[in-house]
Amino acid sequence: MSITENITKIRRSLPTGVTLVAVSKFHPIEDLQEAYAAGQRIFGESRAQELTVKQKALPNDIEWHFIGPLQSNKVKDIAPFIHLIHSIDSLKLLQEVNKQAAKNNRVIRLLLEIHVAQEEAKHGFTPNECRELLQKISLADFPNIRICGLMGMATFTGDMHIVQQEFRTLHSLFVELKNGLFKEDEDFKELSMGMSDDYPIAIQEGSTMIRVGTSIFGERKY
Ligand SMILES: *Cc1c(COP(=O)(O)O)cnc(C)c1O
């Protein structure tokens, strides 16, 4: 199937209120152009260098999302244009995003990445670390960022029961914060979970944003 057909098929299957982020990392610009022609305007990338090259080459009405591990020294490269950073996993990174957003006279939207998977390799705060962080900081000290929700990845496993449990853990933290600390805050509304192999389960478990690469573009090319 072509990129256009894949996108159309996935979009048709999505309930209203679920946003599709087309994960275009390691795919050439022509593939992104095809997705753009099919109406896709939200793209996710995981490397600052690759993202800035693509951002310059493609139309201005694209919303670029950063989804991968982000080094503090790369924040300045994406700060002028990034629409949403999904992968904030330390206070240091939060501070750097606030600083670079201020330099660009912008407010940058972000998600806190939560570690719910069994693999050590995955990034993010544990649910308790996330609660502690939010208690420790005052959002008034970070005028140039908006915390818009949470992001997480399930364990890479064929056991969909494990995946479902992890998405439930993430969703319940999301609901807790939404009804608690962020009760008066209408920006806090996104739960980014679900990739090619597990997005139907993620949607069942309350995802508002899925990040799909392989099922749109095929295997990554470089
Ligand atoms: C690569 C990546 C995706 C997309 O994965 P697919 O399995 O290709 O859909 C989603 N989220 C993150 C954080 C990624 O790094």
The ligand as an ORCA input file, in Angstrom:
! r2SCAN-3c Opt
* xyz 0 1
  C       9.832      5.758     16.203
  C       8.850      6.152     17.242
  C       7.475      5.973     17.030
  C       6.888      5.299     15.811
  O       7.090      3.922     15.866
  P       6.444      2.930     14.766
  O       6.513      1.612     15.442
  O       7.293      3.019     13.549
  O       5.048      3.376     14.537
  C       6.616      6.440     18.021
  N       7.067      7.035     19.137
  C       8.382      7.215     19.378
  C       8.810      7.875     20.632
  C       9.310      6.773     18.440
  O      10.616      6.954     18.699
*
